[in-house]
Amino acid sequence: KGDQRASPHAQVVVGCVQSISKVNRLTGFAPGHFGLLIPDETHLALSPSWMRVIDYCHHGAESLAEDWVKPKDGTYRPLCSVVGFTASPNLSGGKSLSEIYQHTSVNYSYLDSISEGWLVGLKEINVPIFIDTRRFRVKKTAEGNAFSVEDQNAAYTPEVIQKLAHHYLEYASDRKGMIFVPSVEIASHMSEAISDLGLWAVCVSGECIDKNEKTDEFAARGRGSVLVNCAMYNYGVDFQDLTCVAPFGAMISKVKYIQSIYRGTRVLPGVLKEGMTQEERVAAIAASQKDHCLVLSPHYISERIDICEPFDLFGDRREGKKKVKGSPDMTKPAEVRDYLSALEKALNKHAHKQPRTVNPVILSLDTTPGAFMSYVPETAADAQSPSTAELDFI
């Protein structure tokens, strides 16, 4: 990573994709040098930088040519195996990891982890804040579509930030929390607003030269402390005593939403003991000082994004969905208009709602009649009637 270099003869190399995807760094290793490639957070793997690394290690140097066409499975001999890991494999916008992977070796759902006593459940409080998104531009990112940062900066006025800060004080002042906002600028203003209300709050961003010191201080603190960040801690960082996660941005990416709220699902240290049964683990979590994590959501995100799927109640996912239809083409005015219109309806309907508390896991798995009245298939494959084999499996 960065200025560090690995020997071209090293048997094991750990690197960040930003560095190793550079052609001069990547070709420093001979094609076929690695027998196994492990992309962590592999829901990001369909981005160009990730695919350059995967294709080079799996297919060889010819994949770097501009006119290279990926061969079909079974028609070539791979140079290495690729095994990916992610907590959010079900991408939105018609994308599918089946473009890379042929098999799902392990599918351990969040629902399973709660019921078997390895992670804590969630309680979500919706506190409506109306932000007009009608003129927001939508941009494609590695985590799906997202509203323009510039447009969100303009919409998150001092008044909106103050309202969000007061909501946090009302519902989570006695918790250790992490707030996710759309930009570094908003993160700075939000941490100041919360500090002014008497809580300990710190803003952490990639621009902070003292981000490690700030993070260490937050980790050492208990209840009544807040870390405000912009996409700084979506992955790879867990504070076990975190009891509140607040996705304060107008999120439309399922991946980003799921990854943010998962930061608070770890069990407190010392609660689980070796040799405990499933029942003992569940009971120990229920009796602990962290029997759940609070999600403080001002945009009713759980009504649009399911953190689990009804499929998780009945079986194991065997095959990834094939890509049928891509996400909206942001270069076509008609598709942009339709997409924004749908988002506007989804967000505007919450303008006059009152605060409420829900269990987002139960809400996402609601199979009662009428629960799926708002469901819209993402791809043509999702819209098809079930096959005979699928009905037999159910």
Secondary structure, DSSP 8 states (H G I E B T S, - for coil): -TT----TT-S-----HHHHTSHHHHTTS-TT--SEE--BSGGGTTSHHHHHHHHHHHH-GGGGSTT-----TTSS--SSEE--B-S----STT--GGGT-S-------HHHHHHTTSS-EEEEEE-------TT--EEEETTEEEE-HHHHHHHS-HHHHHHHHHHHHHHHTTS-EEEE-S-HHHHHHHHHHHHHTTSEEEEE-TT-TTHHHHHHHHHH--TTEEEEESSSSSSS---TT--EEEE-S----HHHHHHHHGGG----TTSS-TT--HHHHHHHHHHSS-SEEEEEESS-GGGT--SS-GGGGT----S-----S-S--TTSHHHHHHHHHHHHHHHHTTTT---EEE-HHHHHT--STTTTTT---SSHHHHS---HHHHHH-
